[in-house]
Amino acid sequence: MDVGLSRDGLIDVLYIDDNYQVGDRVSCYLDAFDEMKNKFILRPPGQVPLAERLRLARQRRGQSS
């Protein structure tokens, strides 16, 4: 994803909607910067980061035991 800076941005494939077309403008939040890949890690509004989803799932499993 071109974020208009010297580095590209990545949106995890889990967040990609089939309705996106090349050239579409999308709003995203900056989740992190991957120094190894030298890229911004982005996510669309309304999407919960994977680490948070995993934390919540573990928390739910602990409550149901």
PDB file of N, CA, C, O and CB in Angstrom:
ATOM      1  N   MET A   1       0.851  -1.162   0.000  1.00  0.00           N
ATOM      2  CA  MET A   1       0.000   0.000   0.000  1.00  0.00           C
ATOM      3  C   MET A   1       0.899   1.226   0.000  1.00  0.00           C
ATOM      4  O   MET A   1       1.828   1.307   0.803  1.00  0.00           O
ATOM      5  CB  MET A   1      -0.970  -0.003   1.217  1.00  0.00           C
ATOM      6  N   ASP A   2       0.646   2.157  -0.862  1.00  0.00           N
ATOM      7  CA  ASP A   2       1.407   3.400  -0.919  1.00  0.00           C
ATOM      8  C   ASP A   2       0.834   4.349   0.118  1.00  0.00           C
ATOM      9  O   ASP A   2      -0.331   4.736   0.030  1.00  0.00           O
ATOM     10  CB  ASP A   2       1.365   4.033  -2.348  1.00  0.00           C
ATOM     11  N   VAL A   3       1.649   4.729   1.109  1.00  0.00           N
ATOM     12  CA  VAL A   3       1.184   5.637   2.155  1.00  0.00           C
ATOM     13  C   VAL A   3       1.685   7.057   1.928  1.00  0.00           C
ATOM     14  O   VAL A   3       1.499   7.930   2.776  1.00  0.00           O
ATOM     15  CB  VAL A   3       1.635   5.140   3.523  1.00  0.00           C
ATOM     16  N   GLY A   4       2.321   7.285   0.783  1.00  0.00           N
ATOM     17  CA  GLY A   4       2.780   8.624   0.452  1.00  0.00           C
ATOM     18  C   GLY A   4       4.084   9.005   1.127  1.00  0.00           C
ATOM     19  O   GLY A   4       4.446  10.181   1.149  1.00  0.00           O
ATOM     20  N   LEU A   5       4.785   8.046   1.669  1.00  0.00           N
ATOM     21  CA  LEU A   5       6.080   8.284   2.310  1.00  0.00           C
ATOM     22  C   LEU A   5       7.141   7.457   1.588  1.00  0.00           C
ATOM     23  O   LEU A   5       6.864   6.821   0.571  1.00  0.00           O
ATOM     24  CB  LEU A   5       6.033   7.924   3.834  1.00  0.00           C
ATOM     25  N   SER A   6       8.337   7.477   2.119  1.00  0.00           N
ATOM     26  CA  SER A   6       9.421   6.735   1.464  1.00  0.00           C
ATOM     27  C   SER A   6       9.313   5.233   1.661  1.00  0.00           C
ATOM     28  O   SER A   6      10.045   4.475   1.025  1.00  0.00           O
ATOM     29  CB  SER A   6      10.753   7.209   1.981  1.00  0.00           C
ATOM     30  N   ARG A   7       8.417   4.793   2.528  1.00  0.00           N
ATOM     31  CA  ARG A   7       8.233   3.358   2.788  1.00  0.00           C
ATOM     32  C   ARG A   7       6.812   2.946   2.430  1.00  0.00           C
ATOM     33  O   ARG A   7       5.893   3.766   2.429  1.00  0.00           O
ATOM     34  CB  ARG A   7       8.535   3.019   4.274  1.00  0.00           C
ATOM     35  N   ASP A   8       6.650   1.674   2.128  1.00  0.00           N
ATOM     36  CA  ASP A   8       5.323   1.131   1.842  1.00  0.00           C
ATOM     37  C   ASP A   8       4.627   0.734   3.130  1.00  0.00           C
ATOM     38  O   ASP A   8       5.248   0.657   4.190  1.00  0.00           O
ATOM     39  CB  ASP A   8       5.419  -0.075   0.895  1.00  0.00           C
ATOM     40  N   GLY A   9       3.334   0.484   3.024  1.00  0.00           N
ATOM     41  CA  GLY A   9       2.562  -0.031   4.142  1.00  0.00           C
ATOM     42  C   GLY A   9       1.979  -1.385   3.785  1.00  0.00           C
ATOM     43  O   GLY A   9       1.694  -1.658   2.619  1.00  0.00           O
ATOM     44  N   LEU A  10       1.804  -2.231   4.785  1.00  0.00           N
ATOM     45  CA  LEU A  10       1.224  -3.553   4.586  1.00  0.00           C
ATOM     46  C   LEU A  10      -0.071  -3.675   5.368  1.00  0.00           C
ATOM     47  O   LEU A  10      -0.140  -3.273   6.529  1.00  0.00           O
ATOM     48  CB  LEU A  10       2.211  -4.653   5.005  1.00  0.00           C
ATOM     49  N   ILE A  11      -1.092  -4.226   4.739  1.00  0.00           N
ATOM     50  CA  ILE A  11      -2.322  -4.588   5.435  1.00  0.00           C
ATOM     51  C   ILE A  11      -2.384  -6.104   5.406  1.00  0.00           C
ATOM     52  O   ILE A  11      -2.295  -6.710   4.338  1.00  0.00           O
ATOM     53  CB  ILE A  11      -3.608  -3.928   4.772  1.00  0.00           C
ATOM     54  N   ASP A  12      -2.537  -6.722   6.571  1.00  0.00           N
ATOM     55  CA  ASP A  12      -2.598  -8.178   6.655  1.00  0.00           C
ATOM     56  C   ASP A  12      -3.709  -8.696   5.758  1.00  0.00           C
ATOM     57  O   ASP A  12      -4.777  -8.091   5.665  1.00  0.00           O
ATOM     58  CB  ASP A  12      -2.819  -8.639   8.113  1.00  0.00           C
ATOM     59  N   VAL A  13      -3.454  -9.813   5.101  1.00  0.00           N
ATOM     60  CA  VAL A  13      -4.423 -10.407   4.183  1.00  0.00           C
ATOM     61  C   VAL A  13      -5.753 -10.696   4.877  1.00  0.00           C
ATOM     62  O   VAL A  13      -6.791 -10.728   4.216  1.00  0.00           O
ATOM     63  CB  VAL A  13      -3.860 -11.691   3.583  1.00  0.00           C
ATOM     64  N   LEU A  14      -5.743 -10.906   6.193  1.00  0.00           N
ATOM     65  CA  LEU A  14      -6.983 -11.145   6.930  1.00  0.00           C
ATOM     66  C   LEU A  14      -7.922  -9.947   6.876  1.00  0.00           C
ATOM     67  O   LEU A  14      -9.132 -10.097   7.050  1.00  0.00           O
ATOM     68  CB  LEU A  14      -6.672 -11.486   8.375  1.00  0.00           C
ATOM     69  N   TYR A  15      -7.370  -8.757   6.636  1.00  0.00           N
ATOM     70  CA  TYR A  15      -8.179  -7.547   6.597  1.00  0.00           C
ATOM     71  C   TYR A  15      -8.603  -7.151   5.192  1.00  0.00           C
ATOM     72  O   TYR A  15      -9.399  -6.226   5.028  1.00  0.00           O
ATOM     73  CB  TYR A  15      -7.428  -6.420   7.222  1.00  0.00           C
ATOM     74  N   ILE A  16      -8.091  -7.828   4.182  1.00  0.00           N
ATOM     75  CA  ILE A  16      -8.361  -7.414   2.809  1.00  0.00           C
ATOM     76  C   ILE A  16      -9.775  -7.832   2.410  1.00  0.00           C
ATOM     77  O   ILE A  16     -10.170  -8.986   2.580  1.00  0.00           O
ATOM     78  CB  ILE A  16      -7.320  -8.021   1.837  1.00  0.00           C
ATOM     79  N   ASP A  17     -10.508  -6.894   1.891  1.00  0.00           N
ATOM     80  CA  ASP A  17     -11.873  -7.118   1.431  1.00  0.00           C
ATOM     81  C   ASP A  17     -11.820  -7.354  -0.080  1.00  0.00           C
ATOM     82  O   ASP A  17     -11.079  -6.676  -0.791  1.00  0.00           O
ATOM     83  CB  ASP A  17     -12.811  -5.904   1.792  1.00  0.00           C
ATOM     84  N   ASP A  18     -12.591  -8.294  -0.556  1.00  0.00           N
ATOM     85  CA  ASP A  18     -12.614  -8.587  -1.993  1.00  0.00           C
ATOM     86  C   ASP A  18     -13.082  -7.392  -2.819  1.00  0.00           C
ATOM     87  O   ASP A  18     -12.882  -7.357  -4.033  1.00  0.00           O
ATOM     88  CB  ASP A  18     -13.517  -9.780  -2.266  1.00  0.00           C
ATOM     89  N   ASN A  19     -13.695  -6.425  -2.169  1.00  0.00           N
ATOM     90  CA  ASN A  19     -14.226  -5.272  -2.896  1.00  0.00           C
ATOM     91  C   ASN A  19     -13.175  -4.206  -3.192  1.00  0.00           C
ATOM     92  O   ASN A  19     -13.465  -3.247  -3.908  1.00  0.00           O
ATOM     93  CB  ASN A  19     -15.350  -4.656  -2.113  1.00  0.00           C
ATOM     94  N   TYR A  20     -11.956  -4.349  -2.657  1.00  0.00           N
ATOM     95  CA  TYR A  20     -10.900  -3.370  -2.929  1.00  0.00           C
ATOM     96  C   TYR A  20     -10.396  -3.546  -4.355  1.00  0.00           C
ATOM     97  O   TYR A  20     -10.256  -4.666  -4.847  1.00  0.00           O
ATOM     98  CB  TYR A  20      -9.730  -3.515  -1.916  1.00  0.00           C
ATOM     99  N   GLN A  21     -10.129  -2.426  -5.006  1.00  0.00           N
ATOM    100  CA  GLN A  21      -9.563  -2.416  -6.349  1.00  0.00           C
ATOM    101  C   GLN A  21      -8.247  -1.633  -6.299  1.00  0.00           C
ATOM    102  O   GLN A  21      -8.080  -0.756  -5.451  1.00  0.00           O
ATOM    103  CB  GLN A  21     -10.566  -1.787  -7.389  1.00  0.00           C
ATOM    104  N   VAL A  22      -7.327  -1.942  -7.192  1.00  0.00           N
ATOM    105  CA  VAL A  22      -6.083  -1.184  -7.288  1.00  0.00           C
ATOM    106  C   VAL A  22      -6.425   0.281  -7.519  1.00  0.00           C
ATOM    107  O   VAL A  22      -7.228   0.614  -8.390  1.00  0.00           O
ATOM    108  CB  VAL A  22      -5.171  -1.733  -8.431  1.00  0.00           C
ATOM    109  N   GLY A  23      -5.807   1.146  -6.732  1.00  0.00           N
ATOM    110  CA  GLY A  23      -6.047   2.585  -6.853  1.00  0.00           C
ATOM    111  C   GLY A  23      -7.078   3.117  -5.874  1.00  0.00           C
ATOM    112  O   GLY A  23      -7.223   4.331  -5.733  1.00  0.00           O
ATOM    113  N   ASP A  24      -7.807   2.218  -5.186  1.00  0.00           N
ATOM    114  CA  ASP A  24      -8.787   2.667  -4.186  1.00  0.00           C
ATOM    115  C   ASP A  24      -8.084   3.378  -3.036  1.00  0.00           C
ATOM    116  O   ASP A  24      -6.971   3.016  -2.656  1.00  0.00           O
ATOM    117  CB  ASP A  24      -9.610   1.472  -3.650  1.00  0.00           C
ATOM    118  N   ARG A  25      -8.738   4.379  -2.495  1.00  0.00           N
ATOM    119  CA  ARG A  25      -8.254   5.041  -1.283  1.00  0.00           C
ATOM    120  C   ARG A  25      -8.934   4.375  -0.104  1.00  0.00           C
ATOM    121  O   ARG A  25     -10.150   4.185  -0.104  1.00  0.00           O
ATOM    122  CB  ARG A  25      -8.536   6.589  -1.306  1.00  0.00           C
ATOM    123  N   VAL A  26      -8.153   4.023   0.890  1.00  0.00           N
ATOM    124  CA  VAL A  26      -8.690   3.391   2.094  1.00  0.00           C
ATOM    125  C   VAL A  26      -8.125   4.086   3.318  1.00  0.00           C
ATOM    126  O   VAL A  26      -7.001   4.587   3.296  1.00  0.00           O
ATOM    127  CB  VAL A  26      -8.362   1.877   2.127  1.00  0.00           C
ATOM    128  N   SER A  27      -8.906   4.113   4.379  1.00  0.00           N
ATOM    129  CA  SER A  27      -8.440   4.655   5.650  1.00  0.00           C
ATOM    130  C   SER A  27      -7.865   3.505   6.468  1.00  0.00           C
ATOM    131  O   SER A  27      -8.426   2.410   6.497  1.00  0.00           O
ATOM    132  CB  SER A  27      -9.594   5.381   6.423  1.00  0.00           C
ATOM    133  N   CYS A  28      -6.752   3.763   7.127  1.00  0.00           N
ATOM    134  CA  CYS A  28      -6.103   2.729   7.946  1.00  0.00           C
ATOM    135  C   CYS A  28      -5.510   3.361   9.191  1.00  0.00           C
ATOM    136  O   CYS A  28      -5.242   4.562   9.246  1.00  0.00           O
ATOM    137  CB  CYS A  28      -5.004   1.987   7.141  1.00  0.00           C
ATOM    138  N   TYR A  29      -5.313   2.506  10.191  1.00  0.00           N
ATOM    139  CA  TYR A  29      -4.594   2.886  11.396  1.00  0.00           C
ATOM    140  C   TYR A  29      -3.201   2.294  11.325  1.00  0.00           C
ATOM    141  O   TYR A  29      -3.011   1.203  10.788  1.00  0.00           O
ATOM    142  CB  TYR A  29      -5.338   2.414  12.675  1.00  0.00           C
ATOM    143  N   LEU A  30      -2.233   3.006  11.860  1.00  0.00           N
ATOM    144  CA  LEU A  30      -0.876   2.492  11.959  1.00  0.00           C
ATOM    145  C   LEU A  30      -0.794   1.614  13.194  1.00  0.00           C
ATOM    146  O   LEU A  30      -0.988   2.094  14.311  1.00  0.00           O
ATOM    147  CB  LEU A  30       0.172   3.648  12.017  1.00  0.00           C
ATOM    148  N   ASP A  31      -0.508   0.324  13.006  1.00  0.00           N
ATOM    149  CA  ASP A  31      -0.357  -0.606  14.121  1.00  0.00           C
ATOM    150  C   ASP A  31       1.082  -0.657  14.600  1.00  0.00           C
ATOM    151  O   ASP A  31       1.338  -0.659  15.804  1.00  0.00           O
ATOM    152  CB  ASP A  31      -0.822  -1.999  13.719  1.00  0.00           C
ATOM    153  N   ALA A  32       2.022  -0.697  13.668  1.00  0.00           N
ATOM    154  CA  ALA A  32       3.426  -0.851  14.044  1.00  0.00           C
ATOM    155  C   ALA A  32       4.304  -0.541  12.841  1.00  0.00           C
ATOM    156  O   ALA A  32       3.824  -0.314  11.730  1.00  0.00           O
ATOM    157  CB  ALA A  32       3.709  -2.284  14.576  1.00  0.00           C
ATOM    158  N   PHE A  33       5.595  -0.539  13.099  1.00  0.00           N
ATOM    159  CA  PHE A  33       6.571  -0.421  12.018  1.00  0.00           C
ATOM    160  C   PHE A  33       7.452  -1.652  12.071  1.00  0.00           C
ATOM    161  O   PHE A  33       8.088  -1.910  13.093  1.00  0.00           O
ATOM    162  CB  PHE A  33       7.420   0.897  12.135  1.00  0.00           C
ATOM    163  N   ASP A  34       7.504  -2.422  10.982  1.00  0.00           N
ATOM    164  CA  ASP A  34       8.322  -3.623  10.904  1.00  0.00           C
ATOM    165  C   ASP A  34       9.715  -3.226  10.419  1.00  0.00           C
ATOM    166  O   ASP A  34       9.920  -2.962   9.234  1.00  0.00           O
ATOM    167  CB  ASP A  34       7.677  -4.687   9.959  1.00  0.00           C
ATOM    168  N   GLU A  35      10.667  -3.189  11.351  1.00  0.00           N
ATOM    169  CA  GLU A  35      12.027  -2.768  10.995  1.00  0.00           C
ATOM    170  C   GLU A  35      12.702  -3.760  10.052  1.00  0.00           C
ATOM    171  O   GLU A  35      13.483  -3.362   9.187  1.00  0.00           O
ATOM    172  CB  GLU A  35      12.870  -2.600  12.255  1.00  0.00           C
ATOM    173  N   MET A  36      12.405  -5.050  10.217  1.00  0.00           N
ATOM    174  CA  MET A  36      13.024  -6.071   9.356  1.00  0.00           C
ATOM    175  C   MET A  36      12.593  -5.884   7.895  1.00  0.00           C
ATOM    176  O   MET A  36      13.410  -6.017   6.983  1.00  0.00           O
ATOM    177  CB  MET A  36      12.647  -7.495   9.846  1.00  0.00           C
ATOM    178  N   LYS A  37      11.320  -5.579   7.680  1.00  0.00           N
ATOM    179  CA  LYS A  37      10.800  -5.399   6.323  1.00  0.00           C
ATOM    180  C   LYS A  37      10.827  -3.939   5.891  1.00  0.00           C
ATOM    181  O   LYS A  37      10.595  -3.624   4.725  1.00  0.00           O
ATOM    182  CB  LYS A  37       9.382  -5.934   6.231  1.00  0.00           C
ATOM    183  N   ASN A  38      11.115  -3.042   6.853  1.00  0.00           N
ATOM    184  CA  ASN A  38      11.153  -1.608   6.585  1.00  0.00           C
ATOM    185  C   ASN A  38       9.803  -1.123   6.028  1.00  0.00           C
ATOM    186  O   ASN A  38       9.747  -0.355   5.068  1.00  0.00           O
ATOM    187  CB  ASN A  38      12.294  -1.277   5.597  1.00  0.00           C
ATOM    188  N   LYS A  39       8.713  -1.602   6.668  1.00  0.00           N
ATOM    189  CA  LYS A  39       7.367  -1.259   6.220  1.00  0.00           C
ATOM    190  C   LYS A  39       6.460  -0.944   7.401  1.00  0.00           C
ATOM    191  O   LYS A  39       6.659  -1.434   8.512  1.00  0.00           O
ATOM    192  CB  LYS A  39       6.775  -2.399   5.393  1.00  0.00           C
ATOM    193  N   PHE A  40       5.461  -0.115   7.132  1.00  0.00           N
ATOM    194  CA  PHE A  40       4.431   0.186   8.120  1.00  0.00           C
ATOM    195  C   PHE A  40       3.409  -0.949   8.118  1.00  0.00           C
ATOM    196  O   PHE A  40       3.041  -1.453   7.057  1.00  0.00           O
ATOM    197  CB  PHE A  40       3.745   1.559   7.821  1.00  0.00           C
ATOM    198  N   ILE A  41       2.953  -1.349   9.297  1.00  0.00           N
ATOM    199  CA  ILE A  41       1.909  -2.363   9.414  1.00  0.00           C
ATOM    200  C   ILE A  41       0.611  -1.613   9.705  1.00  0.00           C
ATOM    201  O   ILE A  41       0.505  -0.908  10.709  1.00  0.00           O
ATOM    202  CB  ILE A  41       2.242  -3.434  10.546  1.00  0.00           C
ATOM    203  N   LEU A  42      -0.363  -1.768   8.829  1.00  0.00           N
ATOM    204  CA  LEU A  42      -1.606  -1.001   8.886  1.00  0.00           C
ATOM    205  C   LEU A  42      -2.801  -1.921   9.103  1.00  0.00           C
ATOM    206  O   LEU A  42      -2.728  -3.125   8.853  1.00  0.00           O
ATOM    207  CB  LEU A  42      -1.792  -0.185   7.599  1.00  0.00           C
ATOM    208  N   ARG A  43      -3.903  -1.336   9.573  1.00  0.00           N
ATOM    209  CA  ARG A  43      -5.163  -2.081   9.663  1.00  0.00           C
ATOM    210  C   ARG A  43      -6.312  -1.117   9.399  1.00  0.00           C
ATOM    211  O   ARG A  43      -6.238   0.057   9.765  1.00  0.00           O
ATOM    212  CB  ARG A  43      -5.321  -2.770  11.064  1.00  0.00           C
ATOM    213  N   PRO A  44      -7.365  -1.605   8.769  1.00  0.00           N
ATOM    214  CA  PRO A  44      -8.532  -0.764   8.492  1.00  0.00           C
ATOM    215  C   PRO A  44      -9.275  -0.412   9.779  1.00  0.00           C
ATOM    216  O   PRO A  44      -9.197  -1.156  10.757  1.00  0.00           O
ATOM    217  CB  PRO A  44      -9.480  -1.472   7.514  1.00  0.00           C
ATOM    218  N   PRO A  45      -9.988   0.701   9.793  1.00  0.00           N
ATOM    219  CA  PRO A  45     -10.803   1.050  10.968  1.00  0.00           C
ATOM    220  C   PRO A  45     -11.822  -0.052  11.254  1.00  0.00           C
ATOM    221  O   PRO A  45     -12.338  -0.681  10.331  1.00  0.00           O
ATOM    222  CB  PRO A  45     -11.529   2.406  10.751  1.00  0.00           C
ATOM    223  N   GLY A  46     -12.103  -0.278  12.515  1.00  0.00           N
ATOM    224  CA  GLY A  46     -13.086  -1.280  12.896  1.00  0.00           C
ATOM    225  C   GLY A  46     -12.517  -2.681  13.021  1.00  0.00           C
ATOM    226  O   GLY A  46     -13.211  -3.582  13.491  1.00  0.00           O
ATOM    227  N   GLN A  47     -11.282  -2.887  12.616  1.00  0.00           N
ATOM    228  CA  GLN A  47     -10.654  -4.205  12.719  1.00  0.00           C
ATOM    229  C   GLN A  47      -9.794  -4.244  13.986  1.00  0.00           C
ATOM    230  O   GLN A  47      -9.082  -3.290  14.299  1.00  0.00           O
ATOM    231  CB  GLN A  47      -9.792  -4.520  11.448  1.00  0.00           C
ATOM    232  N   VAL A  48      -9.874  -5.347  14.693  1.00  0.00           N
ATOM    233  CA  VAL A  48      -9.107  -5.528  15.920  1.00  0.00           C
ATOM    234  C   VAL A  48      -7.783  -6.194  15.555  1.00  0.00           C
ATOM    235  O   VAL A  48      -7.775  -7.186  14.827  1.00  0.00           O
ATOM    236  CB  VAL A  48      -9.901  -6.380  16.972  1.00  0.00           C
ATOM    237  N   PRO A  49      -6.659  -5.662  16.050  1.00  0.00           N
ATOM    238  CA  PRO A  49      -5.364  -6.271  15.734  1.00  0.00           C
ATOM    239  C   PRO A  49      -5.317  -7.742  16.154  1.00  0.00           C
ATOM    240  O   PRO A  49      -5.967  -8.136  17.123  1.00  0.00           O
ATOM    241  CB  PRO A  49      -4.235  -5.496  16.421  1.00  0.00           C
ATOM    242  N   LEU A  50      -4.556  -8.541  15.431  1.00  0.00           N
ATOM    243  CA  LEU A  50      -4.458  -9.970  15.689  1.00  0.00           C
ATOM    244  C   LEU A  50      -4.019 -10.258  17.124  1.00  0.00           C
ATOM    245  O   LEU A  50      -4.592 -11.134  17.772  1.00  0.00           O
ATOM    246  CB  LEU A  50      -3.488 -10.611  14.710  1.00  0.00           C
ATOM    247  N   ALA A  51      -3.029  -9.552  17.626  1.00  0.00           N
ATOM    248  CA  ALA A  51      -2.557  -9.787  18.996  1.00  0.00           C
ATOM    249  C   ALA A  51      -3.681  -9.574  20.003  1.00  0.00           C
ATOM    250  O   ALA A  51      -3.789 -10.313  20.981  1.00  0.00           O
ATOM    251  CB  ALA A  51      -1.373  -8.861  19.324  1.00  0.00           C
ATOM    252  N   GLU A  52      -4.508  -8.577  19.768  1.00  0.00           N
ATOM    253  CA  GLU A  52      -5.631  -8.312  20.669  1.00  0.00           C
ATOM    254  C   GLU A  52      -6.685  -9.411  20.561  1.00  0.00           C
ATOM    255  O   GLU A  52      -7.244  -9.834  21.573  1.00  0.00           O
ATOM    256  CB  GLU A  52      -6.259  -6.944  20.358  1.00  0.00           C
ATOM    257  N   ARG A  53      -6.963  -9.880  19.335  1.00  0.00           N
ATOM    258  CA  ARG A  53      -7.926 -10.966  19.151  1.00  0.00           C
ATOM    259  C   ARG A  53      -7.463 -12.239  19.860  1.00  0.00           C
ATOM    260  O   ARG A  53      -8.267 -12.935  20.480  1.00  0.00           O
ATOM    261  CB  ARG A  53      -8.137 -11.244  17.656  1.00  0.00           C
ATOM    262  N   LEU A  54      -6.154 -12.544  19.766  1.00  0.00           N
ATOM    263  CA  LEU A  54      -5.614 -13.722  20.438  1.00  0.00           C
ATOM    264  C   LEU A  54      -5.696 -13.578  21.954  1.00  0.00           C
ATOM    265  O   LEU A  54      -6.032 -14.533  22.654  1.00  0.00           O
ATOM    266  CB  LEU A  54      -4.167 -13.960  20.011  1.00  0.00           C
ATOM    267  N   ARG A  55      -5.389 -12.391  22.460  1.00  0.00           N
ATOM    268  CA  ARG A  55      -5.458 -12.143  23.900  1.00  0.00           C
ATOM    269  C   ARG A  55      -6.885 -12.332  24.403  1.00  0.00           C
ATOM    270  O   ARG A  55      -7.101 -12.961  25.439  1.00  0.00           O
ATOM    271  CB  ARG A  55      -4.957 -10.723  24.233  1.00  0.00           C
ATOM    272  N   LEU A  56      -7.853 -11.794  23.679  1.00  0.00           N
ATOM    273  CA  LEU A  56      -9.257 -11.935  24.070  1.00  0.00           C
ATOM    274  C   LEU A  56      -9.716 -13.387  24.014  1.00  0.00           C
ATOM    275  O   LEU A  56     -10.476 -13.827  24.876  1.00  0.00           O
ATOM    276  CB  LEU A  56     -10.141 -11.079  23.171  1.00  0.00           C
ATOM    277  N   ALA A  57      -9.262 -14.140  23.004  1.00  0.00           N
ATOM    278  CA  ALA A  57      -9.642 -15.552  22.891  1.00  0.00           C
ATOM    279  C   ALA A  57      -9.079 -16.345  24.063  1.00  0.00           C
ATOM    280  O   ALA A  57      -9.770 -17.187  24.637  1.00  0.00           O
ATOM    281  CB  ALA A  57      -9.146 -16.148  21.555  1.00  0.00           C
ATOM    282  N   ARG A  58      -7.819 -16.076  24.421  1.00  0.00           N
ATOM    283  CA  ARG A  58      -7.228 -16.768  25.580  1.00  0.00           C
ATOM    284  C   ARG A  58      -7.972 -16.413  26.856  1.00  0.00           C
ATOM    285  O   ARG A  58      -8.209 -17.263  27.714  1.00  0.00           O
ATOM    286  CB  ARG A  58      -5.736 -16.412  25.727  1.00  0.00           C
ATOM    287  N   GLN A  59      -8.331 -15.154  26.963  1.00  0.00           N
ATOM    288  CA  GLN A  59      -9.065 -14.692  28.155  1.00  0.00           C
ATOM    289  C   GLN A  59     -10.426 -15.403  28.254  1.00  0.00           C
ATOM    290  O   GLN A  59     -10.831 -15.835  29.333  1.00  0.00           O
ATOM    291  CB  GLN A  59      -9.266 -13.141  28.107  1.00  0.00           C
ATOM    292  N   ARG A  60     -11.124 -15.516  27.115  1.00  0.00           N
ATOM    293  CA  ARG A  60     -12.419 -16.206  27.106  1.00  0.00           C
ATOM    294  C   ARG A  60     -12.298 -17.676  27.463  1.00  0.00           C
ATOM    295  O   ARG A  60     -13.128 -18.219  28.192  1.00  0.00           O
ATOM    296  CB  ARG A  60     -13.071 -16.071  25.750  1.00  0.00           C
ATOM    297  N   ARG A  61     -11.240 -18.329  26.935  1.00  0.00           N
ATOM    298  CA  ARG A  61     -11.016 -19.746  27.255  1.00  0.00           C
ATOM    299  C   ARG A  61     -10.751 -19.921  28.736  1.00  0.00           C
ATOM    300  O   ARG A  61     -11.211 -20.898  29.328  1.00  0.00           O
ATOM    301  CB  ARG A  61      -9.841 -20.313  26.439  1.00  0.00           C
ATOM    302  N   GLY A  62     -10.029 -19.011  29.346  1.00  0.00           N
ATOM    303  CA  GLY A  62      -9.734 -19.078  30.771  1.00  0.00           C
ATOM    304  C   GLY A  62     -10.976 -18.898  31.617  1.00  0.00           C
ATOM    305  O   GLY A  62     -11.084 -19.496  32.687  1.00  0.00           O
ATOM    306  N   GLN A  63     -11.916 -18.089  31.162  1.00  0.00           N
ATOM    307  CA  GLN A  63     -13.161 -17.845  31.903  1.00  0.00           C
ATOM    308  C   GLN A  63     -14.117 -19.018  31.784  1.00  0.00           C
ATOM    309  O   GLN A  63     -14.904 -19.265  32.698  1.00  0.00           O
ATOM    310  CB  GLN A  63     -13.840 -16.573  31.401  1.00  0.00           C
ATOM    311  N   SER A  64     -14.064 -19.748  30.673  1.00  0.00           N
ATOM    312  CA  SER A  64     -15.006 -20.845  30.462  1.00  0.00           C
ATOM    313  C   SER A  64     -14.570 -22.135  31.155  1.00  0.00           C
ATOM    314  O   SER A  64     -15.343 -23.090  31.226  1.00  0.00           O
ATOM    315  CB  SER A  64     -15.176 -21.098  28.982  1.00  0.00           C
ATOM    316  N   SER A  65     -13.334 -22.169  31.666  1.00  0.00           N
ATOM    317  CA  SER A  65     -12.846 -23.390  32.322  1.00  0.00           C
ATOM    318  C   SER A  65     -13.379 -23.530  33.715  1.00  0.00           C
ATOM    319  O   SER A  65     -13.065 -24.502  34.401  1.00  0.00           O
ATOM    320  CB  SER A  65     -11.344 -23.409  32.360  1.00  0.00           C
TER     321      SER A  65
END
